[in-house]
Every structure is written in structure tokens, then in C-alpha cells.
Amino acid sequence: MTRPFPLRDGPVTVDRWTAERVDRIRPWLRPDAEWKEWDAPYQPGPSEPDGKLFADGLLANPWQPDPYTGEPQRLCIAADDVAVGLVSWHWMDETSGWRRIGIVLYDPAVWDGGIGTRALRLWSDWLAALPDSHRLDLASWSGNARMLRVANRCGFTDEARLRGARIVRGERYDAVVLARLT
């Protein structure tokens, strides 16, 4: 690891997965969970078996390291030491230092409280400081106004808008990519 974990901002931490944290998010890893109405709702949510497999994978490997760099790729978001979500990244192009990042707040009780902004800022600042980092981006949809606001607050700029590319609950929305250069 290039820098020590956990990353902290007030009551929000980004850190490795523990058995207690994984158990806390397990109930949300199902296709009808409320978070799926906002996080890529144009794709199906995890089936019960897939949710279990995902949670078991977090438990088996709490750092979820990238095979090339060893840096963690999926970490827990905790608020007041209680797991509420996840941050992640994957390579879009490792030769140019381009990572796609993501954030999910599973627990609707913490939405609109600034936790997502703090977590995304911690995560994107940490990733931006890595020596192989040049570009961070994230993909969302125009109906997820919360995510778009959080990304803007964290220094991401609207770079691509693919008009009418997503259908959510029978209505068309734009696909949106926001980015930040490190």
C-alpha cells in the first residue's frame, strides 16, 4: 500500500473489509434493494446467490488488491464505524494511468448526509496521489442527481453525455461520464 489506511474525514472512513462490515452490507446485496434504483438501475441487481458470492469474496480478501499494483480496489465506506457502502476502481487503461471509480451507499438512511461526498473525496484524492495515476472517471446517468452533485463537489467535470442512452423505469436518460485529471 502506498499510504496507510484507514482514510478518514470526520465520521467517515474508507478501509478494508472485516467480517462485521461484510455482515452489515449482506442484507442489501439483493436485486430489489433500494440502492439499485439509483446505482445503474438499467442493469439488473445482484441475485441472492451473486450477492452472497460478492460478500464472501470481500470477506476472503479484505483488500481486494489489483493484481498489477497491489493497491486495494474495493474498500468499505463506514460512517461512525458502521459499514454503509463501498468504493471501487478498475483499470480502463493502465498504460495511460486511467482508472474508472465507483461509489455505492447501500444504506438509504445515510443518503443526503454528506457521507458520499466525504467518501468519494477521500477515495479519489488517494487514487490521484498514486504515481501511476493520471485520469479518474466515473459513469452515472442523468437521473441520479445526487451522484452528479457529489462528483462535481469532488472536482469531477462532466465530460461525456450520451443522450437518451439509458432507459430507467420506462423513461430515457443520458449516460454521463465525469472525470478528473490528477
Secondary structure, DSSP 8 states (H G I E B T S, - for coil): --S-S-EEETTEEEE---HHHHHHHGGG-STT-GGGGTSSTTS----HHHHHHHHHHHHH-TT-B-TTT--BSEEEEEETTEEEEEEEEEEEETTTTEEEEEEEE--GGGTTTTHHHHHHHHHHHHHHTSTT--EEEEEEETT-HHHHHHHHHTT-EEEEEEEEEEEETTEEEEEEEEEEE-
